[in-house]
Amino acid sequence: MKFDYALKGVVCLLKFPAVSLPTWCCPEPPKCPYLTKGGALVCIYTGRSRHSEKSNPACTMKKQPKKDEAPHCELNDASGDHGDPASLGTLNPAYSNSSLSQSTGHSQEPFTTYFDEKIAIPEEEYSCFSFRKLWAFTGPGFLMSIAYLDPGNIESDLQSGAVAGFKLLWVLLLATMVGLLLQRLAARLGVVTGLHLAEVCHRQYPRVPRIILWLMVELAIIGSDMQEVIGSAIAINLLSVGRVPLWGGVLITIADTFVFLFLDKYGLRKLEAFFGFLITIMALTFGYEYVTVKPSQSQVLKGMFLPSCPGCHTPQIEQAVGIVGAVIMPHNMYLHSALVKSRQVNRANKQEVREANKYFFIESCIALFVSFIINVFVVSVFAEAFFEKTNDQVVAVCRNASSPHTSLFPDDNSTLAVDIYKGGVVLGCYFGPAALYIWAVGILAAGQSSTMTGTYSGQFVMEGFLNLKWSRFARVILTRSIAIIPTLLVAIFQDVEHLTGMNDFLNVLQSLQLPFALIPILTFTSLRPVMSDFANGIGWRIAGGILVLIVCSINMYFVMVYVQELGHVALYVVAAVVSVAYLSFVLYLGWQCLIALGMSFLDCGHTYHLGLTAQPELYLLNTVDADSLVSR
């Protein structure tokens, strides 16, 4: 029977070399589909698919095949809005046959990687802009923007203000704009293909690179989670006036994460509203600090729009590099490409896809503008109040204010070094206890909101790369345990300076992982067989390639500076060995990216065709198996 199907396949290739069908309906994406006389879609049996038992059904068998007849398939909804868009070449067997028993398996419940509900988009006559539609698309961008407001970003902001004053605000603006462009690519990938970045990587990369890529992204997520735990623990310690020790705050973050995860049981819109509430808290608390300190508005505007840094030396340059590393987070690309799948978009309709891309981009602009303003609040507060301040000046003020935290600062004339803990203390000394507590509330909101989005990022990444279905609670137990153990040990056996000092290391870790998000997102959004008419044009390819190269180079410089400051020969040796392996993998991803960008001469004689012989329709993008698209 298999020989008969193979023979039919040869006939198919000769007769229909450029056939384009609505969807693949086979245990495995067929080598060649063709049409029978009756017009029914026929699939060539090719054996068991690795996706067949772990994906949501995309179609069902139309009827029991006869002895020497290929199975007939009946299409379900192919738009990707009512089924699981992550399914690739799957089926829902309607019968059991010994010859196909290995390939069909048993019917399973639909597998979803995001919330069970999807937000409907109001139907209106086409217009250039609709507030109703913008409101319907609002949500994913604000959840994505929380990564720009996590405790790691807040610490980078306050250190920037304390070290360089207002001089690096233009770097913050530029980094946010670059982040917006990259988030646009991530959102477009999710909207056009119905797959998020981890799912596309699972289908396009070979097994070994795919596993390495998954491990790197997981490492970035765990590092981000540790920053969120640290921020929340410090905020709880400040709010309790030290009554809750740092290790107690670390433990509390375990329980509150589970409490917050119950919110999605009340509906997607309510969950998004809660995230909006947390962002509002951050805007109000850090805005209060801004109004209280009253920074010079002319200095703020000058620092924001004049790209210069007079009098800057190595510390200021390193801080500028740190801003880029803190703002552009690797796991956020994976998160945003998944969040956009929560809206009902008929991907078979190019106009709807184009409209969704437009509104998601507008929402992202608004969300990142809000996050940028909040970051500016923090930078400006510390630039105005604490730039070039010395420790003895701070100690004198804290003593006059009878602060219990005066001992945190050495009584000498060295320049003040601040972090999210000392920052709150100094604000309390200079502007009263209200400033300290409001600062702590803002940090707590930043930590809790980032914790929740980090959890969803981890779920999407694990399910996408491994095709593994885990509940969010199981996912939280795993990642939060990995994040809490080292954080808890430092909190118990070391002081707050060591705990906040971990943020510097974690920012370096995030910088190291950045290529593993930027290179894949540029690769796949530039492939016409994946993105169809929505693939990056030549301008976007060049600009995207330059941006990725610059951002990765900046972050590599940041890592090199950090390693040099360690000052230990053994660490240099370890760093050198790790660097060789790291750079080899980055070069591999870069090589694949350059080929995807059109540099086919780099293919070295290997076939690299990420697509079909015919240009795929939008509704085909769900169903193409990477193994049949990439010859390795």
N, C-alpha and C positions, 0 to 999 in steps of 0.2 A: 504493500500500500504506500509506504514512504517513497518507494522508487517511482510509483505512479504520480505522486504529488510533485516529486522532483522533476519528472518529465514535463508535467504541466507547467511547472515553474519556468523551465527553459522556453517553452512555447510562449509563456507570458512575457518574458523578457524580450523575445523577438517581436512580439505583436504589440505590446504596450510598454515600450521602454520609458515612457514619461507619464505613466498613469498617475493620477492624483485622486485619492479616495478620501472620504470623510474621516475615517478612523481605522485603526488596525484592530481587528477582532480575532485574536488568536491566543492560544496558550503562550506563545512567544511571538513578538513581532515577525511577520512572515518575511521570507526572502523576496517574495514577489506576490502582490495581490493581483487578481484579475476578475473580470466580470463574466458570469455565466450567461447563458442565453436569456434566462429570466430576469437578469439584472441584479440578482442577489450577490452580495459580496462573498467571495470564497477565500478561505485561508489555507495556505500550505502548511501542513503539520510539520513542525521542526523540532519537536521535543519539549521538555519541560523548561519553563522560563524561571529565572531566579526571582522574578517579580510576581509570579502568578498566584502565590499563596499569601502574599503580604500586601497586596494593593487593593484598592477599591475597584469593583467591577466597572468597566467602561462600556461593556456590551454583553448581551446574552445570546446563547445559541438559539437560532431560529427554529431548528428542528433536529431530530435525531438523524445523523448522517447514515446513509446506507453503507453497505460493506466496503465498496470501493469509491465512495464519494467523500470529497473533502467537506469538513463541517461548514454549515451556513451560519452566518452571524447576523444578528439584528442589532441595529444601533440603538443605544440609549442616547440621552442628551449629550451632545458632543461639545457643548459650549464651555464646559468646565465650571459652570456655575451651580449646577444642581448635583453634581457628583464630585468625587474627589479629584481635583486637578492634578494631583500628584501621581495618578495611575499611569502606567506606561504599558501599553499592550496587554491589558488584562481582560479577563472574561469572568462571567458568572455562569458556571456550568449548569445547564438545565437537565442534564442526564448523566448517567454513569456508564462508561463503556470501557471494557478491559483494555482495548488498544490505546485509549487515551487516559487511562486512570492515573498514570504518572504525571501527566501534564496538567490535568484540570484540577485535581484535588477536590476540596469541598468548598462550598460557599461560605463566605465569611461576612461579618459586619463591615460596613464601610469604614475605611481608615482615614481619619481626619487629623491634620497636623495643626489645626488652629481651632477656633471656637466653633461650636456646632451650628450657630446661626450665621447668616450672612445678611448684610445690610442692603436692602433694596434701594435702587436709585430711582428717583421720581422720573416719570416719563413726561417730557415736555417737547414742544417743537424746538428744533435746533436753533440755538442762539449763541452769540459769542460768549455770553457769561450768564450764569444763573446762580443766585445765592442759595436756592433750595438744593441744587445739585452740589454746590461747594460744601454745604452743611452735611449732606449725605456722605461725601467723601472725607469729611474731617474726622480725624481720629488717629489713623496710622502715623501720620507725620508728627503729631504731638507725642505719641509713645516713643517714636524714634528719637525725638529731640531730647528726651530725658538723658540719653547717653552723653549729651553735651553739657549736662548739669550734674554729673555724678560727683562724689567727694573728691575724686582725683582731679577733675577739672577745677573744682572750687579751690583746692590747694594750689594748683598751678596758677590760678588767677591771683590769689593773695600774695604768693611769692613773687609773681611778676610785678605787682604794684610795689611791694616792699623793696625789691632789688633794682627795678628800672623806672619806677614812677609811672608816668603816663606814656612813656616812649614806645612801649610794645603793644599799644592798643591796635595799631594797624596790622600787626602780625595776627592778633586775635580775629580781626575782621577778615583778613585774607584766608586764614585757616577755616573760618566758618563758611566762606564762599566756596572754597575748594570742597569742603564737606558737603555742601548743598549739591554741587555738581555730581559728586560721587553717589549721593543718596538718590539723585534723579535716575542714574543708571540702574541702581538697585530696584527702585520702584518700577521702572519700565520693564525690567526683566520679569518681575512677578506678574505684572498686568498682562503683558503680551503672551507669555508662555504658559501662565497658570502654574508655574513651578517656581519655588524659591531657590536661592543660590545654592544651598546645600544639596537640593534634589538634582539640580542641573550638574553640579560637580560629580555627584554619584553616578550619573549616567554618561558623563563625557570623559572622565579620567580613568586610567587603568587602576587595578585594585591597589597596588602598593602606593602609588602617589596619592590615591584617594584616602587611604588610611592615614598616611602621614599628614595630609592636609587636615583631616578631621582632628587628629591629635593636636595639631598646632592651634586650630580654632578653639578647641576645648580648653587648651591652656590659656588662651586669651580670655575666655569667658570666666574661668576660675580665678584668674588674676583680677579681673574686674569685680568679681564677687567678693574677693578679699578686700578690695578698696571700699566697697559698700558696707561690709561688716565693720571695718575700721571706723568709717565715718559715723555709722549709727551708734557704735559703742562709745565714741568720744562725745557725741551729742547727748546721749543718755547720762554719761558721767557729768557733763556740764550742767544739765538740767537738774540733776539730783544734788548739785553742789558737792560732788565727790562721794555721796553716800552709797551710790551704786558703783562699785569698782569697775575698772575697764573690762576685766574678765566677765563680770556679771552682765555688762552691756553686750558683750559678744554672745553670751548664752541667750539673752533676751531676743536677739535678732533671729534666732532659730524659730522661736514660737511665733513672733509676729509675722514672719514670712508666710507661715501656714494660714494664719488668720486672713491675711490679705488675699491669698490665693482663692479663698472661698468667694471673693467678690465676683468672679466670672460666672458663678452660678446664677447671678441675678441678671445676666444679660450683657451683651457686648457693649452696648451704648452706656450702660451704667458703669462698667469697668473703665471705659474711656473717659467718662465724666470724672471718675475718681482720680485718674491720672491728671486730668486737667485741674482738679482741685489741689493736688500736690504741687503742680507747677505754679498755681496761683499763690500758694503759701510761700514758695521760694521767692516769687516776684515781690510779694508784700514784705517779707522779712528782710531780704537783702536791699529792697528799695527803701525800707525804713532806715537801714544803716547808711544808705547813700544820702538821704535827706538829712540825717543827723550830723554826718560828717561835713556835708556841704562842700564837695570838691569844686575846684575851679572849672567852670564849664568851658572856658576857652582852652584850658589845658587838655580837657577831655577831647574836644574836637580836633585840636592840633595833633594829639597823639594818635587819633583814629584815622585821620586823612592825610597826614604827612609821613610817608614811608621813609623815615630816617631814625637814627639812634645816636645822636651826638654824645660823645663821651662814653660810649658803651665799650666794655672790655669782655673778657672771657665769661664772667658770670652772667652778664646780660645776654650774650649770644647763646649760651647754654640754656638760659631761661626761654629765649625765643624759640629754640628748637623744641624745648619741653612743651611749649604751648601747642605746637602742631601735633606732637605725639599724644597730648591729652585730649585734644578736640576730636581728631579723626580716629574713631574706635573701630577695630576690625570686625568685631561681632555685630556691629550695627548694620553693616551691609547685608548680612544674613537675616537679621531681624526685619529690616524694612521690606526686603523682597518678599517676606512671608506675610507681613501685616497687611499688605495691599490686597491679599487674596480674600480678605473679609468682606469685600464689596462684590455685589452681583454685577458682573460685566460679561456681556455676550462677546466672547473673543472671536466668534465667527463674523462679527460685524466690525469692520475696520474703523468705522466712524465712532462706535462706542469705545473701542480701545484707545483711539486718539483722544477722545474726550476724557476718558479716565486718566490718561497720562497727564493731560493739561491740569485737571483739578487736583490730582495728587501733587503735582509740582507746585501749584499755587499754595496748597496747604503746607507743604514742606517749607516754602519761603516764609510763610507766616510763623510757623512753629520755630524755625531756626532764627528768625528775627527776634522772637521773644526770648529764646535762650541766649542769644547774643547780648541783648540788653541786660539780662540778669548777670551774665559774666562781666559786662562792663561795670555794673554796680559794684561787684566785688573788687575788681582791679582798681577802680577809682577810689574806693574807700581806703584801701591800704596804700595807694599811691599818695593820697592827700595827707593821711594821718601818720603814716609810719615810714615813708621813704627817707632813707638816710638817718633814721633814728638809731640811737645807740642804746645798749643794754642799761647803762646807768641812768639814762633819762627815763626809760620805762620803769625801772625799779623805783625811782623816786616818786613817779606818779602813782604807781600801785601801792606804795607805802602810805601815801597821803590818802588814798581811797580805802585803806584798810583791807586790801584784797588778800584773801587767803592763799593766793597763787603766786605771791611775790617771789618765792624761792625758785620758781621755774627759770628765772632769768639770772645769769651771772652778773654780778655788780662790777662791770668793767666798761670800758669805752669802745668795745667792739660793736660792729654793726648788728642791729637786731635781725635775728633769723626767726621767721614765723612759720607755723603750719596751721592746720585747721583747729587744733587744740589751743595753741598759744594765741592764735588770731582772736578767738573768742575771749580769752582772758584779757588781752590787751584792749580790746574794745570795751570790756567791762570796766577796766581801770580808767580809761580816758572819757568814756561817755555814759557811765553808770551801769548798774546791774541789768537794766532793761535791755541794753544793747547786747550784753552777753547772752541772756536767755533767748532773745529773738534770733540771734545768730545761731544758737544751738537748735532752735526749732527749724530754721532753714536747712541746716546740715542734716537733721533727722529726716526731713522731707526728701532731701536729695538722696540720702542713703536708702530709704524705703522704696521710693519710686524706682531707683536704679536696680534694686534687688529684684523687683517683680519683672521688669523688662529683661533683666539678665536671665531669669528663670525661663522665660519664654524663648529667649535666644538659644539657650542650651537645649531646650526641647526640640526646636526646629532643626538645629544642627545635628543632633543625635539621630533623629528620625529621618532626616534627609540623607545624611552620609551613610548610615548603616541600615536604612529601611527597617528600623527597629521601633516598635511601638511601646512607649513608656508613658505612664501617667505623670502628670506634672508633680505630684507629691513624691513619687519615687525619684523623679529627676532632682527635686529639691534636696531630698535626703542625701543623694550621692554628692552633688556639687557643693552643697552647703557644708557637708561633713569635711570634704577635701579642703574647702576654704577656711573652715573654722579651726581645724586642728592646729595648723601653724600659727594662726592669728591668736588663738587662745593661749598657746604656749608662750608667745611673746608677751601677751597681756599679763600672764601670771608671773613670769620670771624676769621680765624687764620693765622699764618704765614707759611713760607715754611718749618720750622722744623716740625710743626704738620702734614703738608701734606706728607712729606717724612717719618715721623714717622708712618704713616698709613701702609707703606710697611712692617714693622715688624709685625703688626697685621695680615696683609693679608698673609704673609708667614706662620704664625701660622694657619690661616684658611686653607691654602692649605695643610698643614701637617695633619690637622684633616680629610680632605676628601680623603687622599691617600688610606686608606684601601678599599674605595668604588670603586676603579679602580683595585687595585692589586689583591684583593681576587677574584672578578669575572673573571678576565682574566686568573688567574691560574686555577680556577675551570673549565672553559669551554674548555680551551686548553688541559686539562688532561682527558677529557671525550672522550673515543673512539667512542661512538655513534654519537658524534658531529664532531669529527675531523678525524674519520676513522683511516687510517694508519698513519696519521700525528699527532696523539695525543702524548702528552708528555710521554716519557719513564720514567722508574723508577728513573733514574738519574736526569732528569729534574724535576720530581715531588719533589724529596727530596731537590734538590738545590733551586728550585723555592719556596718551602714552607719555607725553611730557610731564603732565601732572603726577602720574604714578611714579615716574622716574625721580622727579624732584622730591616728592614726599618720602619715598623710600630712602633716597640718599640722605635727606635731612635726618631721618630717624636712625639711619646707620651711624651718622656722625654723633648723634645723641648717645647711642649705645657705646661707641668707642670712647667717648669722653668719660662715661660712667665707669667703664672697665679700667681706664687709666687711673682714675681716682682711687681704685681699690688698692693699688700699690703693693701687690703681692705676686711674686714670680709664679707660684703654683697656679694662681688664678689666671695669670696670663696664658699659661700653657693650656689649661682647660678651655679658656675662651678661644684660643687659636684652633684647637681640635673641633670644638663645636662650630666655630665659624666656617670651617671648610665644609662640613656636612650641611650646614644651614645655607650657605651660598650656593652649593651645588643644587639643592632643591629649588631655591629661588630662581636660579638660572634655567632649570628645567621648565618651570612654570612660565618664565619669561620667553623661552624659546617657543613654547606652544602658543603664547600670546602673540608673538611677532608673526608667526605663520597665520594665525587667525586674522591679524591685521592686514594681511595681503602679501607678506614677504615669503612667497612660496619657495624661493630659492634656498631657504634655510631648511627645507624639508629633507635634504640630503638623500634624495632618491626614494624616500618612504612615501606611501600614499597617505595623504591627510585630507580627507574630504568629510567635513562636518555637515553633511546634508544629503538630500536625495537628488536623483537625476532631474527631477522637476522641482520648481520652486514650491515649497510647501504652503498650504493654506494655513490660516491662523488656527483653525480647529485641529490641525494635524500636530501642532507643536506639543500637545500633551503626550503623544503616543509614540514618539520616535525613540527607540532604544539606542543608547549610546554605542553599544557594542557593534551595532550594524552601521553606525555612522562614522566611527573612527577606526581606521585600520592601524593596528599597533604592531 
